[in-house]
């Protein structure tokens, strides 16, 4: 009866692990895409990599903020 009110520690661990994985994969994928576009366009300065990386970082932080406020 009382166990229904207790939060499961492994459940919160999985939740935060999932958020961290989403953050890393999102930024990594955006950085790789920007790097590939920079190479394709023969740009010496990594402009697209930086732009996509910062946009992905901002978007992922917003997604994490929404996810944490939902609970």
N, CA, C and O atoms as a CHARMM CRD file, in Angstrom:
* protein
*
  284
    1    1 UNK  N      0.81000  -1.19000   0.00000 PROA 1      0.00000
    2    1 UNK  CA     0.00000   0.00000   0.00000 PROA 1      0.00000
    3    1 UNK  C      0.85700   1.25900   0.00000 PROA 1      0.00000
    4    1 UNK  O      0.61700   2.16600  -0.79700 PROA 1      0.00000
    5    2 UNK  N      1.85400   1.32900   0.88300 PROA 2      0.00000
    6    2 UNK  CA     2.68100   2.52100   0.98300 PROA 2      0.00000
    7    2 UNK  C      3.69000   2.63500  -0.15200 PROA 2      0.00000
    8    2 UNK  O      4.20700   3.72200  -0.40900 PROA 2      0.00000
    9    3 UNK  N      3.97800   1.53200  -0.83300 PROA 3      0.00000
   10    3 UNK  CA     4.99300   1.56600  -1.88900 PROA 3      0.00000
   11    3 UNK  C      4.50800   2.30300  -3.13400 PROA 3      0.00000
   12    3 UNK  O      5.32100   2.67600  -3.97900 PROA 3      0.00000
   13    4 UNK  N      3.20500   2.51800  -3.26200 PROA 4      0.00000
   14    4 UNK  CA     2.68700   3.22800  -4.43600 PROA 4      0.00000
   15    4 UNK  C      3.04300   4.71000  -4.39800 PROA 4      0.00000
   16    4 UNK  O      3.10800   5.35900  -5.44200 PROA 4      0.00000
   17    5 UNK  N      3.27300   5.25100  -3.20400 PROA 5      0.00000
   18    5 UNK  CA     3.59000   6.67000  -3.06800 PROA 5      0.00000
   19    5 UNK  C      5.08200   6.95900  -3.16400 PROA 5      0.00000
   20    5 UNK  O      5.47300   8.10600  -3.38000 PROA 5      0.00000
   21    6 UNK  N      5.91900   5.93900  -3.00700 PROA 6      0.00000
   22    6 UNK  CA     7.36700   6.13800  -3.04900 PROA 6      0.00000
   23    6 UNK  C      7.85200   6.18400  -4.49600 PROA 6      0.00000
   24    6 UNK  O      7.47500   5.33400  -5.30300 PROA 6      0.00000
   25    7 UNK  N      8.69200   7.17800  -4.82900 PROA 7      0.00000
   26    7 UNK  CA     9.26900   7.18000  -6.17500 PROA 7      0.00000
   27    7 UNK  C     10.32100   6.08100  -6.29300 PROA 7      0.00000
   28    7 UNK  O     11.09600   5.84700  -5.36600 PROA 7      0.00000
   29    8 UNK  N     10.33600   5.43200  -7.41000 PROA 8      0.00000
   30    8 UNK  CA    11.29000   4.36300  -7.66400 PROA 8      0.00000
   31    8 UNK  C     12.63500   4.97500  -8.06000 PROA 8      0.00000
   32    8 UNK  O     12.70000   5.69500  -9.05700 PROA 8      0.00000
   33    9 UNK  N     13.72300   4.70800  -7.30200 PROA 9      0.00000
   34    9 UNK  CA    15.01900   5.33200  -7.62400 PROA 9      0.00000
   35    9 UNK  C     15.54300   4.93800  -9.00100 PROA 9      0.00000
   36    9 UNK  O     16.15100   5.76100  -9.68700 PROA 9      0.00000
   37   10 UNK  N     15.31800   3.70400  -9.41200 PROA 10     0.00000
   38   10 UNK  CA    15.81300   3.29500 -10.72700 PROA 10     0.00000
   39   10 UNK  C     15.03500   3.98700 -11.84200 PROA 10     0.00000
   40   10 UNK  O     15.57100   4.20400 -12.92800 PROA 10     0.00000
   41   11 UNK  N     13.78000   4.33500 -11.58100 PROA 11     0.00000
   42   11 UNK  CA    12.97100   5.04600 -12.56300 PROA 11     0.00000
   43   11 UNK  C     13.52600   6.44600 -12.81400 PROA 11     0.00000
   44   11 UNK  O     13.61100   6.88000 -13.96300 PROA 11     0.00000
   45   12 UNK  N     13.90400   7.15600 -11.74900 PROA 12     0.00000
   46   12 UNK  CA    14.46600   8.49700 -11.92400 PROA 12     0.00000
   47   12 UNK  C     15.85300   8.42000 -12.55000 PROA 12     0.00000
   48   12 UNK  O     16.23300   9.30200 -13.31900 PROA 12     0.00000
   49   13 UNK  N     16.61400   7.37200 -12.22900 PROA 13     0.00000
   50   13 UNK  CA    17.92500   7.18200 -12.85400 PROA 13     0.00000
   51   13 UNK  C     17.77600   7.02500 -14.36200 PROA 13     0.00000
   52   13 UNK  O     18.52500   7.62900 -15.12900 PROA 13     0.00000
   53   14 UNK  N     16.82300   6.22700 -14.78100 PROA 14     0.00000
   54   14 UNK  CA    16.58600   6.03000 -16.21300 PROA 14     0.00000
   55   14 UNK  C     16.11900   7.31700 -16.88100 PROA 14     0.00000
   56   14 UNK  O     16.49400   7.60000 -18.01900 PROA 14     0.00000
   57   15 UNK  N     15.30900   8.09000 -16.18400 PROA 15     0.00000
   58   15 UNK  CA    14.80600   9.35300 -16.73500 PROA 15     0.00000
   59   15 UNK  C     15.95700  10.31700 -17.00700 PROA 15     0.00000
   60   15 UNK  O     16.04300  10.89500 -18.09100 PROA 15     0.00000
   61   16 UNK  N     16.83900  10.49000 -16.02500 PROA 16     0.00000
   62   16 UNK  CA    17.94200  11.43800 -16.18900 PROA 16     0.00000
   63   16 UNK  C     19.00900  10.90400 -17.13800 PROA 16     0.00000
   64   16 UNK  O     19.66200  11.68100 -17.83500 PROA 16     0.00000
   65   17 UNK  N     19.19000   9.59800 -17.17100 PROA 17     0.00000
   66   17 UNK  CA    20.11800   9.01200 -18.14100 PROA 17     0.00000
   67   17 UNK  C     19.61200   9.23800 -19.56000 PROA 17     0.00000
   68   17 UNK  O     20.39300   9.53100 -20.46500 PROA 17     0.00000
   69   18 UNK  N     18.32100   9.10300 -19.75000 PROA 18     0.00000
   70   18 UNK  CA    17.71900   9.33700 -21.05600 PROA 18     0.00000
   71   18 UNK  C     17.88800  10.79300 -21.48200 PROA 18     0.00000
   72   18 UNK  O     18.18900  11.06500 -22.64400 PROA 18     0.00000
   73   19 UNK  N     17.69800  11.73100 -20.55400 PROA 19     0.00000
   74   19 UNK  CA    17.87400  13.14700 -20.87600 PROA 19     0.00000
   75   19 UNK  C     19.32000  13.45000 -21.25500 PROA 19     0.00000
   76   19 UNK  O     19.57000  14.19800 -22.20000 PROA 19     0.00000
   77   20 UNK  N     20.27300  12.87500 -20.52400 PROA 20     0.00000
   78   20 UNK  CA    21.69000  13.09800 -20.83200 PROA 20     0.00000
   79   20 UNK  C     22.04500  12.51200 -22.19200 PROA 20     0.00000
   80   20 UNK  O     22.78200  13.12700 -22.96200 PROA 20     0.00000
   81   21 UNK  N     21.52800  11.33500 -22.48800 PROA 21     0.00000
   82   21 UNK  CA    21.80000  10.70700 -23.77800 PROA 21     0.00000
   83   21 UNK  C     21.20600  11.52300 -24.92100 PROA 21     0.00000
   84   21 UNK  O     21.84300  11.67800 -25.96300 PROA 21     0.00000
   85   22 UNK  N     20.01200  12.03800 -24.74200 PROA 22     0.00000
   86   22 UNK  CA    19.40100  12.89000 -25.76300 PROA 22     0.00000
   87   22 UNK  C     20.22600  14.14500 -25.99600 PROA 22     0.00000
   88   22 UNK  O     20.41100  14.56400 -27.13800 PROA 22     0.00000
   89   23 UNK  N     20.72200  14.74500 -24.92500 PROA 23     0.00000
   90   23 UNK  CA    21.53800  15.95100 -25.03700 PROA 23     0.00000
   91   23 UNK  C     22.81300  15.66400 -25.81900 PROA 23     0.00000
   92   23 UNK  O     23.15600  16.40300 -26.74200 PROA 23     0.00000
   93   24 UNK  N     23.50800  14.60500 -25.45700 PROA 24     0.00000
   94   24 UNK  CA    24.76800  14.27900 -26.12500 PROA 24     0.00000
   95   24 UNK  C     24.56500  13.89400 -27.58800 PROA 24     0.00000
   96   24 UNK  O     25.30400  14.34700 -28.46300 PROA 24     0.00000
   97   25 UNK  N     23.57600  13.06900 -27.84500 PROA 25     0.00000
   98   25 UNK  CA    23.33800  12.64500 -29.22500 PROA 25     0.00000
   99   25 UNK  C     22.83800  13.79100 -30.09600 PROA 25     0.00000
  100   25 UNK  O     23.21800  13.89300 -31.26300 PROA 25     0.00000
  101   26 UNK  N     22.00100  14.64300 -29.55000 PROA 26     0.00000
  102   26 UNK  CA    21.49300  15.77900 -30.32300 PROA 26     0.00000
  103   26 UNK  C     22.59100  16.74800 -30.70800 PROA 26     0.00000
  104   26 UNK  O     22.66800  17.18300 -31.85600 PROA 26     0.00000
  105   27 UNK  N     23.44200  17.08600 -29.74900 PROA 27     0.00000
  106   27 UNK  CA    24.54200  18.00900 -30.03300 PROA 27     0.00000
  107   27 UNK  C     25.57000  17.34200 -30.93800 PROA 27     0.00000
  108   27 UNK  O     26.10200  17.97600 -31.85000 PROA 27     0.00000
  109   28 UNK  N     25.84900  16.07700 -30.69200 PROA 28     0.00000
  110   28 UNK  CA    26.80900  15.35500 -31.53200 PROA 28     0.00000
  111   28 UNK  C     26.34500  15.24000 -32.97300 PROA 28     0.00000
  112   28 UNK  O     27.13000  15.44600 -33.89800 PROA 28     0.00000
  113   29 UNK  N     25.08600  14.91500 -33.16700 PROA 29     0.00000
  114   29 UNK  CA    24.55000  14.79600 -34.52500 PROA 29     0.00000
  115   29 UNK  C     24.55000  16.14000 -35.23800 PROA 29     0.00000
  116   29 UNK  O     24.88900  16.21700 -36.41900 PROA 29     0.00000
  117   30 UNK  N     24.17400  17.19300 -34.53300 PROA 30     0.00000
  118   30 UNK  CA    24.17400  18.53000 -35.14100 PROA 30     0.00000
  119   30 UNK  C     25.59300  18.97500 -35.47300 PROA 30     0.00000
  120   30 UNK  O     25.82400  19.57300 -36.52400 PROA 30     0.00000
  121   31 UNK  N     26.54400  18.68800 -34.58900 PROA 31     0.00000
  122   31 UNK  CA    27.93900  19.02600 -34.85600 PROA 31     0.00000
  123   31 UNK  C     28.48900  18.26800 -36.04400 PROA 31     0.00000
  124   31 UNK  O     29.19300  18.83800 -36.87800 PROA 31     0.00000
  125   32 UNK  N     28.17100  16.98200 -36.12900 PROA 32     0.00000
  126   32 UNK  CA    28.62700  16.17600 -37.26500 PROA 32     0.00000
  127   32 UNK  C     28.00500  16.67400 -38.57000 PROA 32     0.00000
  128   32 UNK  O     28.68700  16.76000 -39.59200 PROA 32     0.00000
  129   33 UNK  N     26.72600  16.99900 -38.53600 PROA 33     0.00000
  130   33 UNK  CA    26.05500  17.50700 -39.72700 PROA 33     0.00000
  131   33 UNK  C     26.67400  18.83200 -40.17000 PROA 33     0.00000
  132   33 UNK  O     26.90400  19.04300 -41.36100 PROA 33     0.00000
  133   34 UNK  N     26.94200  19.71800 -39.22000 PROA 34     0.00000
  134   34 UNK  CA    27.58600  20.98600 -39.54000 PROA 34     0.00000
  135   34 UNK  C     28.98500  20.79000 -40.08800 PROA 34     0.00000
  136   34 UNK  O     29.38300  21.46600 -41.03700 PROA 34     0.00000
  137   35 UNK  N     29.73800  19.86700 -39.49700 PROA 35     0.00000
  138   35 UNK  CA    31.09000  19.57200 -39.97200 PROA 35     0.00000
  139   35 UNK  C     31.05100  19.03700 -41.40100 PROA 35     0.00000
  140   35 UNK  O     31.85200  19.44200 -42.24400 PROA 35     0.00000
  141   36 UNK  N     30.12100  18.13100 -41.66800 PROA 36     0.00000
  142   36 UNK  CA    29.98900  17.56500 -43.00900 PROA 36     0.00000
  143   36 UNK  C     29.61900  18.64400 -44.01600 PROA 36     0.00000
  144   36 UNK  O     30.14800  18.65700 -45.12800 PROA 36     0.00000
  145   37 UNK  N     28.73200  19.53400 -43.64900 PROA 37     0.00000
  146   37 UNK  CA    28.34700  20.63000 -44.53600 PROA 37     0.00000
  147   37 UNK  C     29.51500  21.58500 -44.76400 PROA 37     0.00000
  148   37 UNK  O     29.70100  22.07700 -45.87700 PROA 37     0.00000
  149   38 UNK  N     30.29800  21.85100 -43.73000 PROA 38     0.00000
  150   38 UNK  CA    31.49400  22.68900 -43.88600 PROA 38     0.00000
  151   38 UNK  C     32.49400  22.04500 -44.84600 PROA 38     0.00000
  152   38 UNK  O     33.08900  22.72700 -45.68000 PROA 38     0.00000
  153   39 UNK  N     32.67400  20.74600 -44.72500 PROA 39     0.00000
  154   39 UNK  CA    33.59200  20.04000 -45.62000 PROA 39     0.00000
  155   39 UNK  C     33.07100  20.04600 -47.05400 PROA 39     0.00000
  156   39 UNK  O     33.84100  20.23600 -47.99500 PROA 39     0.00000
  157   40 UNK  N     31.78000  19.83900 -47.21900 PROA 40     0.00000
  158   40 UNK  CA    31.17800  19.80100 -48.55000 PROA 40     0.00000
  159   40 UNK  C     31.29500  21.15100 -49.24700 PROA 40     0.00000
  160   40 UNK  O     31.54000  21.21100 -50.45200 PROA 40     0.00000
  161   41 UNK  N     31.12100  22.22900 -48.49600 PROA 41     0.00000
  162   41 UNK  CA    31.19800  23.57200 -49.07400 PROA 41     0.00000
  163   41 UNK  C     32.62100  24.13300 -49.06400 PROA 41     0.00000
  164   41 UNK  O     32.84100  25.26400 -49.49700 PROA 41     0.00000
  165   42 UNK  N     33.57500  23.36300 -48.57900 PROA 42     0.00000
  166   42 UNK  CA    34.99700  23.74900 -48.50600 PROA 42     0.00000
  167   42 UNK  C     35.19600  25.04200 -47.71700 PROA 42     0.00000
  168   42 UNK  O     35.95100  25.92200 -48.13300 PROA 42     0.00000
  169   43 UNK  N     34.52500  25.14800 -46.59300 PROA 43     0.00000
  170   43 UNK  CA    34.67500  26.30400 -45.71200 PROA 43     0.00000
  171   43 UNK  C     35.76100  25.96600 -44.69400 PROA 43     0.00000
  172   43 UNK  O     35.69500  24.93500 -44.02500 PROA 43     0.00000
  173   44 UNK  N     36.76800  26.84800 -44.57900 PROA 44     0.00000
  174   44 UNK  CA    37.86900  26.56300 -43.65800 PROA 44     0.00000
  175   44 UNK  C     37.47000  26.81200 -42.20500 PROA 44     0.00000
  176   44 UNK  O     37.92500  26.09400 -41.31400 PROA 44     0.00000
  177   45 UNK  N     36.63500  27.80500 -41.95200 PROA 45     0.00000
  178   45 UNK  CA    36.15100  28.07500 -40.60100 PROA 45     0.00000
  179   45 UNK  C     34.91000  27.21300 -40.34700 PROA 45     0.00000
  180   45 UNK  O     34.02300  27.17100 -41.19900 PROA 45     0.00000
  181   46 UNK  N     34.81800  26.52800 -39.21000 PROA 46     0.00000
  182   46 UNK  CA    33.67300  25.62500 -38.96900 PROA 46     0.00000
  183   46 UNK  C     32.38600  26.37400 -38.61100 PROA 46     0.00000
  184   46 UNK  O     31.85300  26.21400 -37.51300 PROA 46     0.00000
  185   47 UNK  N     31.90300  27.17300 -39.52600 PROA 47     0.00000
  186   47 UNK  CA    30.74000  28.02300 -39.25500 PROA 47     0.00000
  187   47 UNK  C     29.47000  27.20100 -39.02000 PROA 47     0.00000
  188   47 UNK  O     28.77200  27.40500 -38.02700 PROA 47     0.00000
  189   48 UNK  N     29.17600  26.28200 -39.92400 PROA 48     0.00000
  190   48 UNK  CA    27.94100  25.50000 -39.78500 PROA 48     0.00000
  191   48 UNK  C     28.00400  24.57000 -38.57700 PROA 48     0.00000
  192   48 UNK  O     26.98900  24.32800 -37.92400 PROA 48     0.00000
  193   49 UNK  N     29.17900  24.05600 -38.28400 PROA 49     0.00000
  194   49 UNK  CA    29.31900  23.19600 -37.11700 PROA 49     0.00000
  195   49 UNK  C     29.00800  23.98000 -35.84100 PROA 49     0.00000
  196   49 UNK  O     28.32300  23.47400 -34.95300 PROA 49     0.00000
  197   50 UNK  N     29.50500  25.19800 -35.75000 PROA 50     0.00000
  198   50 UNK  CA    29.22900  26.02500 -34.57400 PROA 50     0.00000
  199   50 UNK  C     27.76100  26.43500 -34.50400 PROA 50     0.00000
  200   50 UNK  O     27.14100  26.37800 -33.44200 PROA 50     0.00000
  201   51 UNK  N     27.21500  26.84500 -35.63900 PROA 51     0.00000
  202   51 UNK  CA    25.81000  27.27400 -35.66800 PROA 51     0.00000
  203   51 UNK  C     24.88800  26.12000 -35.29200 PROA 51     0.00000
  204   51 UNK  O     24.02200  26.26600 -34.42900 PROA 51     0.00000
  205   52 UNK  N     25.07600  24.96700 -35.94300 PROA 52     0.00000
  206   52 UNK  CA    24.22100  23.81700 -35.65000 PROA 52     0.00000
  207   52 UNK  C     24.42500  23.32700 -34.22000 PROA 52     0.00000
  208   52 UNK  O     23.46900  22.91900 -33.55900 PROA 52     0.00000
  209   53 UNK  N     25.66600  23.36500 -33.74100 PROA 53     0.00000
  210   53 UNK  CA    25.94500  22.93300 -32.37000 PROA 53     0.00000
  211   53 UNK  C     25.25300  23.80400 -31.34200 PROA 53     0.00000
  212   53 UNK  O     24.64700  23.29300 -30.40000 PROA 53     0.00000
  213   54 UNK  N     25.33700  25.13300 -31.51500 PROA 54     0.00000
  214   54 UNK  CA    24.68500  26.03800 -30.56700 PROA 54     0.00000
  215   54 UNK  C     23.16300  25.95000 -30.65900 PROA 54     0.00000
  216   54 UNK  O     22.47600  26.00900 -29.63900 PROA 54     0.00000
  217   55 UNK  N     22.63700  25.81000 -31.86500 PROA 55     0.00000
  218   55 UNK  CA    21.18500  25.66200 -32.00300 PROA 55     0.00000
  219   55 UNK  C     20.70100  24.36900 -31.35400 PROA 55     0.00000
  220   55 UNK  O     19.67000  24.35200 -30.68200 PROA 55     0.00000
  221   56 UNK  N     21.44600  23.29400 -31.55700 PROA 56     0.00000
  222   56 UNK  CA    21.06900  22.01900 -30.94600 PROA 56     0.00000
  223   56 UNK  C     21.16600  22.10200 -29.42900 PROA 56     0.00000
  224   56 UNK  O     20.30900  21.57400 -28.72100 PROA 56     0.00000
  225   57 UNK  N     22.20500  22.76000 -28.92900 PROA 57     0.00000
  226   57 UNK  CA    22.36300  22.90800 -27.48400 PROA 57     0.00000
  227   57 UNK  C     21.18800  23.68400 -26.88800 PROA 57     0.00000
  228   57 UNK  O     20.62900  23.28300 -25.86700 PROA 57     0.00000
  229   58 UNK  N     20.82100  24.77800 -27.51900 PROA 58     0.00000
  230   58 UNK  CA    19.68000  25.55700 -27.04200 PROA 58     0.00000
  231   58 UNK  C     18.38700  24.77300 -27.11300 PROA 58     0.00000
  232   58 UNK  O     17.58100  24.80700 -26.18200 PROA 58     0.00000
  233   59 UNK  N     18.18600  24.06900 -28.21200 PROA 59     0.00000
  234   59 UNK  CA    16.97700  23.26800 -28.35800 PROA 59     0.00000
  235   59 UNK  C     16.90100  22.13500 -27.35700 PROA 59     0.00000
  236   59 UNK  O     15.83200  21.84200 -26.82300 PROA 59     0.00000
  237   60 UNK  N     18.02900  21.49700 -27.10100 PROA 60     0.00000
  238   60 UNK  CA    18.03400  20.39800 -26.14600 PROA 60     0.00000
  239   60 UNK  C     17.83100  20.90200 -24.71300 PROA 60     0.00000
  240   60 UNK  O     17.15900  20.24600 -23.91700 PROA 60     0.00000
  241   61 UNK  N     18.40700  22.06000 -24.38200 PROA 61     0.00000
  242   61 UNK  CA    18.16500  22.62100 -23.05200 PROA 61     0.00000
  243   61 UNK  C     16.69100  22.96500 -22.86400 PROA 61     0.00000
  244   61 UNK  O     16.13100  22.75700 -21.78800 PROA 61     0.00000
  245   62 UNK  N     16.07000  23.49100 -23.91100 PROA 62     0.00000
  246   62 UNK  CA    14.64100  23.79100 -23.84200 PROA 62     0.00000
  247   62 UNK  C     13.83300  22.50600 -23.65900 PROA 62     0.00000
  248   62 UNK  O     12.88300  22.47100 -22.87700 PROA 62     0.00000
  249   63 UNK  N     14.21000  21.46100 -24.37600 PROA 63     0.00000
  250   63 UNK  CA    13.50800  20.19000 -24.25400 PROA 63     0.00000
  251   63 UNK  C     13.66900  19.60700 -22.84600 PROA 63     0.00000
  252   63 UNK  O     12.71500  19.07000 -22.28400 PROA 63     0.00000
  253   64 UNK  N     14.86200  19.71100 -22.28100 PROA 64     0.00000
  254   64 UNK  CA    15.08700  19.22500 -20.92100 PROA 64     0.00000
  255   64 UNK  C     14.27500  20.05200 -19.92600 PROA 64     0.00000
  256   64 UNK  O     13.68100  19.50100 -18.99900 PROA 64     0.00000
  257   65 UNK  N     14.24700  21.35800 -20.11200 PROA 65     0.00000
  258   65 UNK  CA    13.46500  22.24100 -19.23800 PROA 65     0.00000
  259   65 UNK  C     11.98300  21.85100 -19.26200 PROA 65     0.00000
  260   65 UNK  O     11.34000  21.77100 -18.21500 PROA 65     0.00000
  261   66 UNK  N     11.45000  21.61100 -20.45400 PROA 66     0.00000
  262   66 UNK  CA    10.03900  21.20600 -20.56300 PROA 66     0.00000
  263   66 UNK  C      9.80300  19.86000 -19.89500 PROA 66     0.00000
  264   66 UNK  O      8.79700  19.66000 -19.21500 PROA 66     0.00000
  265   67 UNK  N     10.73700  18.94100 -20.09500 PROA 67     0.00000
  266   67 UNK  CA    10.58500  17.60400 -19.53500 PROA 67     0.00000
  267   67 UNK  C     10.64100  17.62600 -18.00900 PROA 67     0.00000
  268   67 UNK  O      9.88700  16.90800 -17.35200 PROA 67     0.00000
  269   68 UNK  N     11.51900  18.43800 -17.44700 PROA 68     0.00000
  270   68 UNK  CA    11.63600  18.49200 -15.98800 PROA 68     0.00000
  271   68 UNK  C     10.47500  19.24500 -15.35100 PROA 68     0.00000
  272   68 UNK  O     10.09100  18.92900 -14.22500 PROA 68     0.00000
  273   69 UNK  N      9.91000  20.22300 -16.03200 PROA 69     0.00000
  274   69 UNK  CA     8.76700  20.95800 -15.49000 PROA 69     0.00000
  275   69 UNK  C      7.47100  20.17000 -15.58500 PROA 69     0.00000
  276   69 UNK  O      6.51400  20.45800 -14.86700 PROA 69     0.00000
  277   70 UNK  N      7.43300  19.18300 -16.46100 PROA 70     0.00000
  278   70 UNK  CA     6.22800  18.38300 -16.64700 PROA 70     0.00000
  279   70 UNK  C      5.93300  17.54200 -15.40400 PROA 70     0.00000
  280   70 UNK  O      4.77200  17.27200 -15.10000 PROA 70     0.00000
  281   71 UNK  N      6.96800  17.13400 -14.69500 PROA 71     0.00000
  282   71 UNK  CA     6.78600  16.24000 -13.53500 PROA 71     0.00000
  283   71 UNK  C      6.54900  16.96800 -12.26300 PROA 71     0.00000
  284   71 UNK  O      6.38100  16.34300 -11.21600 PROA 71     0.00000
